[in-house]
Amino acid sequence: MYIVLFRLLVLFCLFFPSTILACSGDETCIEKSSWHLGIALGIGVKTNPLVDGDNIPLVIMPDVAWYAEQAYFDNGELGYQWLNQPKIAF
């Protein structure tokens, strides 16, 4: 039953695409070639994959981002865009 619903959802997504806007005019976006630094407070842990390893508490979580014309760094994720057009990005 679930596999049939999943297939229908995939078909729906393939045949009825919609436009997604990354940043509209009324939102705050990161300007090109500028840094975004932030700190969040929370309660949580990052689990340790090692046997009998202690979990790492997450109380203060940094938020670091930098976006250039084609490259970006966002919280440890480094990326590059080869193709950037109004309707598609790769």
C-alpha positions in Angstrom: 0.0 0.0 0.0 2.8 2.5 1.0 4.8 1.7 -2.1 1.9 2.6 -4.4 1.4 5.9 -2.6 5.1 6.6 -2.8 5.1 5.9 -6.6 2.0 8.2 -7.1 3.8 11.0 -5.1 6.9 10.6 -7.3 4.8 10.7 -10.5 3.0 13.8 -9.2 6.2 15.6 -8.5 7.6 14.7 -11.9 4.6 15.9 -13.9 3.6 18.9 -11.9 6.7 21.0 -11.3 6.5 24.3 -9.6 8.7 27.3 -9.3 10.8 27.8 -6.2 12.2 31.2 -5.3 15.3 31.1 -3.1 14.9 34.6 -1.7 12.0 36.9 -2.2 12.1 40.7 -1.8 10.7 40.8 1.8 13.2 38.3 3.2 16.7 38.9 4.5 19.3 37.3 2.2 23.0 37.0 2.4 24.7 39.4 -0.1 27.4 38.0 -2.4 30.9 37.9 -1.0 29.8 38.6 2.5 29.9 36.5 5.7 27.0 35.6 7.9 27.9 34.8 11.5 25.4 33.7 14.1 25.0 31.8 17.4 22.1 29.8 18.5 21.4 28.4 22.0 19.7 25.0 22.4 19.6 21.7 24.1 20.7 18.6 22.3 23.5 16.1 21.6 25.5 14.9 18.6 25.8 11.1 19.0 29.2 9.5 18.9 29.5 6.6 16.4 32.2 4.9 18.3 31.4 2.1 20.7 31.1 3.4 24.3 31.9 6.9 23.0 30.5 9.9 24.9 27.9 12.0 23.1 28.9 15.6 22.3 26.5 18.2 24.0 25.2 20.9 21.7 24.4 24.0 23.8 25.9 26.7 21.7 25.6 26.1 18.0 27.5 28.4 15.6 26.1 29.4 12.2 28.7 30.4 9.6 27.9 31.1 6.0 29.7 32.7 3.0 28.3 33.0 -0.5 30.2 34.2 -3.6 29.1 34.4 -7.2 29.4 30.6 -7.8 30.9 29.1 -4.7 29.6 28.9 -1.1 30.4 27.7 2.4 27.5 27.0 4.8 28.1 25.4 8.2 30.8 23.1 7.0 29.3 22.4 3.5 31.5 23.6 0.7 29.9 23.9 -2.8 30.2 25.3 -6.3 27.6 26.0 -9.0 28.7 25.3 -12.6 25.5 26.4 -14.2 23.3 29.2 -12.8 20.4 30.2 -14.9 17.0 31.7 -13.9 15.2 28.4 -14.1 17.9 25.8 -13.4 21.1 25.5 -11.3 23.7 22.7 -11.4 
